[in-house]
Amino acid sequence: MTESCDACLRRAHLIAHLAPRIAGLLGRRRPALPGLLGLPEDELILATAGRARGEAFAFRDAFDPGPARERLAEQGVSAICRHHGCYPPLLEELADAPAVLFAAGRPETLETIAREPAVAIVGTRNPSSYGTEVAHALGRGLGSAGVPIVSGLALGIDATAHRGCLEGGGVPVAVLACGPDLAYPRRHRSLHDRVREHGVVLSELPPGTEPFRWSFPARNRIMAGLARMTIVVEAAQPSGSLITSDFARDLGRSVAAVPGRVTSSRARGSNALIRDGAVPILQTADVLDELFGAGVRPVVARAGPDDPGLLAVLEAAESSSSIAAIAGATGLDTGSVRAALGRLEAAGHLVRAELGGWERTAW
């Protein structure tokens, strides 16, 4: 489906043509022009192309939308411009909203975003086991509650949130800093394919466009623009995740964060957000209450173990640091406790704590 007018399609390809020039402009440590991507085409070329402005004007004037549409059809990529009814209305609030969203996967997902408030989940590429657990649980819980999950398919928190959303049967929305047909990073090819199958992969850059350093913060503004709420799970200071939360705040959207260890550099930025007024998120229900009102949309509860013996071991493990202590609390022998702990870990109810013992997994 290509629902893009000629002018918007031309502009999107012009930005891709200018992408290396934009990278060079920022790479020379010159300040980025405010609203660079929102400039009219002539001004954009003059601001970025330098001595190659003649070539850029020639590219713009010679652009033929017909072959571009044919290539999109061959690649199975949709193009939705700002003049089409499926373009996300929340994204229009950006001063430099993308002229076109290139969509790989299920373009009807954009209609879902228009109906259901989406949540962006972002965070560090190098999370702790705690951050990974919480991001997965939030993605799974919100996905099962019908809330679309927006993230960047990046290493760490982003990909974990997508995986949780898929596990919960939810609708994942990945926003990339490259063309939507490219899996970035490459190790996420399988996850990229799963998101395309169950949701959508979006970019303002046409298929085949490689990522640039500037296109990552540019992609962050789209993530914030699509979501009613942005949740930061473990972010250092500074970090790209905080750029996303800044965009969300500038748009007047809700910004939230998961509390982290006060001694952890991974959580310094996310904890600072809470200190400065961000909504603290302790469980999936907190997000649903913020979006819909208290108790309006309930959490789909995750089933605990049915076996009474497993349940007793699970409860005892929360307050015990050794197998012997769990055995004493439950009346089971140590062999039975070891077996029960193994089953609980395999089922995802328990994880080993960093300082010894066990911790119950999130929600």
Secondary structure, DSSP 8 states (H G I E B T S, - for coil): -EE--HHHHHHHHHHHHHHHHHHHHHHTT----TTGGGS-HHHHHHHH-GGGHHHHHHHHHH--HHHHHHHHHHHTEEEEETTSTTS-GGGGGSTT--SEEEEEE-TTHHHHHHHS--EEEEE-SS--HHHHHHHHHHHHHHHHTT--EEE---TTHHHHHHHHHHHTT--EEEE-SS-TTS-SSGGGHHHHHHHHHHSEEEESS-TT----TTHHHHHHHHHHHH-SEEEEES--SS-HHHHHHHHHHHTT-EEEEE---TT-GGGHHHHHHHHTT-EE--SHHHHHHHHH-TTTS--------SSHHHHHHHHHHTT-SSHHHHHHHHT--HHHHHHHHHHHHHTTSEEE-TTSSEEE---
